[in-house]
Amino acid sequence: MALLMLMGVAIGFLPYFAASREIQSFCASLAAGSPLADAQAQATARGYDVVPGGEGRVLLKLPQLAPQVPSKRGCDLHVGPTGTVVTAAYSDSL
């Protein structure tokens, strides 16, 4: 019985962990110098939330799993004055 309960919890959290790994690889795939519009389009196509961060930053966040569970995981993009990605870094505390 305990094993079944443990498996149920593991299955419940599997999408959460899979989404975190997916956005980590997405952040790593964003090349410096690529246009911000392309990065935003790719993020939107994958279902990520695009949030302006102010001062040359854009946050690409995982959507909320539930209203009471806000997502803090995502990609922090630093954008240059020409509208290109300067750096892209994964963060679990956005």
C-alpha beads as a LAMMPS data file, in Angstrom:
LAMMPS data file: protein, C-alpha beads

94 atoms
93 bonds

1 atom types
1 bond types

-500.0 500.0 xlo xhi
-500.0 500.0 ylo yhi
-500.0 500.0 zlo zhi

Masses

1 110.0

Atoms # bond

1 1 1 0.000 0.000 0.000
2 1 1 2.794 2.402 0.901
3 1 1 4.526 1.609 -2.370
4 1 1 1.369 2.486 -4.319
5 1 1 1.087 5.787 -2.464
6 1 1 4.725 6.595 -3.167
7 1 1 4.254 5.790 -6.853
8 1 1 1.174 8.043 -6.973
9 1 1 3.125 10.968 -5.530
10 1 1 6.011 10.349 -7.945
11 1 1 3.646 10.281 -10.909
12 1 1 1.991 13.487 -9.690
13 1 1 5.285 15.380 -9.553
14 1 1 6.772 13.945 -12.749
15 1 1 5.358 16.684 -15.040
16 1 1 6.798 19.351 -12.742
17 1 1 10.309 17.910 -12.862
18 1 1 10.101 17.224 -16.604
19 1 1 9.070 20.840 -17.281
20 1 1 11.985 22.119 -15.199
21 1 1 14.463 20.045 -17.185
22 1 1 12.891 21.169 -20.452
23 1 1 13.194 24.877 -19.671
24 1 1 16.792 24.348 -18.512
25 1 1 17.700 22.894 -21.893
26 1 1 15.728 25.638 -23.663
27 1 1 17.752 28.311 -21.821
28 1 1 20.984 26.565 -22.713
29 1 1 19.960 26.485 -26.383
30 1 1 19.462 30.251 -26.638
31 1 1 22.539 31.681 -28.312
32 1 1 23.979 35.077 -27.481
33 1 1 23.309 37.489 -30.325
34 1 1 20.024 35.917 -31.369
35 1 1 17.067 38.309 -31.790
36 1 1 14.831 38.692 -28.745
37 1 1 11.735 38.326 -30.957
38 1 1 12.884 34.827 -31.970
39 1 1 13.453 33.795 -28.351
40 1 1 10.024 35.126 -27.362
41 1 1 8.338 33.316 -30.262
42 1 1 10.032 30.032 -29.335
43 1 1 9.050 30.479 -25.679
44 1 1 5.435 31.220 -26.551
45 1 1 5.303 28.195 -28.861
46 1 1 6.505 26.013 -25.966
47 1 1 3.855 27.452 -23.637
48 1 1 6.141 29.557 -21.440
49 1 1 5.038 32.887 -20.005
50 1 1 6.994 35.883 -21.336
51 1 1 7.312 38.553 -18.628
52 1 1 9.150 41.873 -19.038
53 1 1 11.686 42.141 -16.229
54 1 1 12.673 45.790 -16.686
55 1 1 16.106 47.261 -17.326
56 1 1 17.002 45.086 -20.297
57 1 1 15.648 41.841 -18.851
58 1 1 12.964 39.455 -20.040
59 1 1 11.816 36.457 -18.011
60 1 1 10.588 33.277 -19.655
61 1 1 8.721 31.367 -16.965
62 1 1 7.001 28.046 -16.670
63 1 1 3.235 28.545 -16.379
64 1 1 1.679 28.022 -12.967
65 1 1 0.704 24.464 -12.143
66 1 1 -2.105 25.714 -9.925
67 1 1 -3.161 29.113 -8.538
68 1 1 -1.675 28.304 -5.144
69 1 1 1.622 27.062 -6.650
70 1 1 3.351 29.980 -8.404
71 1 1 6.150 29.061 -10.768
72 1 1 9.560 30.500 -9.926
73 1 1 11.495 28.494 -12.504
74 1 1 12.467 29.954 -15.818
75 1 1 14.998 31.658 -18.008
76 1 1 16.416 35.103 -17.278
77 1 1 17.368 36.862 -20.518
78 1 1 19.558 39.949 -20.550
79 1 1 18.862 41.960 -23.678
80 1 1 21.238 44.386 -25.360
81 1 1 20.307 47.812 -26.736
82 1 1 19.937 46.370 -30.240
83 1 1 17.256 43.889 -29.128
84 1 1 19.454 40.817 -29.104
85 1 1 19.989 38.290 -26.334
86 1 1 23.237 38.980 -24.463
87 1 1 22.948 36.170 -21.894
88 1 1 20.374 33.519 -21.034
89 1 1 20.498 31.801 -17.670
90 1 1 18.206 29.296 -15.973
91 1 1 16.971 30.273 -12.532
92 1 1 14.762 28.544 -9.994
93 1 1 14.083 31.752 -8.069
94 1 1 12.516 34.214 -10.518

Bonds

1 1 1 2
2 1 2 3
3 1 3 4
4 1 4 5
5 1 5 6
6 1 6 7
7 1 7 8
8 1 8 9
9 1 9 10
10 1 10 11
11 1 11 12
12 1 12 13
13 1 13 14
14 1 14 15
15 1 15 16
16 1 16 17
17 1 17 18
18 1 18 19
19 1 19 20
20 1 20 21
21 1 21 22
22 1 22 23
23 1 23 24
24 1 24 25
25 1 25 26
26 1 26 27
27 1 27 28
28 1 28 29
29 1 29 30
30 1 30 31
31 1 31 32
32 1 32 33
33 1 33 34
34 1 34 35
35 1 35 36
36 1 36 37
37 1 37 38
38 1 38 39
39 1 39 40
40 1 40 41
41 1 41 42
42 1 42 43
43 1 43 44
44 1 44 45
45 1 45 46
46 1 46 47
47 1 47 48
48 1 48 49
49 1 49 50
50 1 50 51
51 1 51 52
52 1 52 53
53 1 53 54
54 1 54 55
55 1 55 56
56 1 56 57
57 1 57 58
58 1 58 59
59 1 59 60
60 1 60 61
61 1 61 62
62 1 62 63
63 1 63 64
64 1 64 65
65 1 65 66
66 1 66 67
67 1 67 68
68 1 68 69
69 1 69 70
70 1 70 71
71 1 71 72
72 1 72 73
73 1 73 74
74 1 74 75
75 1 75 76
76 1 76 77
77 1 77 78
78 1 78 79
79 1 79 80
80 1 80 81
81 1 81 82
82 1 82 83
83 1 83 84
84 1 84 85
85 1 85 86
86 1 86 87
87 1 87 88
88 1 88 89
89 1 89 90
90 1 90 91
91 1 91 92
92 1 92 93
93 1 93 94
